[in-house]
């Protein structure tokens, strides 16, 4: 648990299962905040309200960053596609938090997850917030209880943490903690955020600097994560910085910003891998690593196309070293959206020109490895004779590594996914019942 925060999870009764379903993360002295959200046209009420609150506290019109004292999470009802009534419900949740903790409503950020089209049971939420507000803690277990309360179809809670040393105002070293929790193992596909996550740090950073570090980290991690090809109505990542570590404020472009950005990305990557490994029904984490592309944007596009392919995912489940499916997926790759390309570092004009465009690929230069076995070598004529039995045996592991070398340049990228199983179909065929 980074310094400057208190947290806790609770069972309010939103979930019929009786599992924990309410969480609070509180920065008593306030925190800088940054976020990325789903671009889904059916964006849920908590997404809309959080954007509005961030905009209100910073003046930044898109609601990407601002200031906050509280994140409130509810699990069991997405409060999406619920119209004006759902928006009013979410505002009531903000009022409950405001009353219980004595904070202004615009400084409350919101997360909800669960079934689309259902409304929050406000009476249960209100009672839960009142009870939980009196029992928040600043220890590791208190934050872990929020991770537990976020879960829906996740089989395990997801937590990642690291530290980085930054200078204090007097020049002495100060240890900064960066810790994230996340949920989401279905309705996940690369597009802006693709799940719910809360990342906390006791570093000091202005909101705009925090957002400038979060957005490229998300583009290289959560935007490279796919479970089933669907994005959610509620996808959100929040980063809060309390400044309680004693480190000097991080300035844009400084060595401290580089170090803090690397720590944020390390936590995001760890959480994304945990999510892929725990994909609904999954038995295998698929990691696709691409090198030799014209640039990183092309490399990430091909990695994303491979892990997103249902045929590749099915072959991974069956331990079938079917390189043709990998080649076909790579050949269909297109670059990310303009927003994601811009977030990853392309200049605005370049991002606009490159968005959703076919990726350059030369089959005569392409090389493919499956679980360490070279199976296709374009420079040597393409298909290779290889020991399929040995390749199948190597694929029988918790993680499958698929590697591609395009032979065109210095671009690198990676993406994370999972196998497609019968259990996924069974789980999602009965999700609302």
PyMOL commands that set and color helices and strands:
alter all, ss='L'
color gray80, all
select helices_A, chain A and resi 45-58+83-101+105-107+122-133+140-150+207-220+222-224+255-277+296-308+310-317+323-331+338-343+348-354+378-380+388-395+422-429
alter helices_A, ss='H'
color red, helices_A
select strands_A, chain A and resi 6-10+22-37+65-77+108-115+158-167+173-183+196-201+236-241+285-293+367-370+373-377+382-383+399-405+411-418
alter strands_A, ss='S'
color yellow, strands_A
deselect
rebuild
show_as cartoon
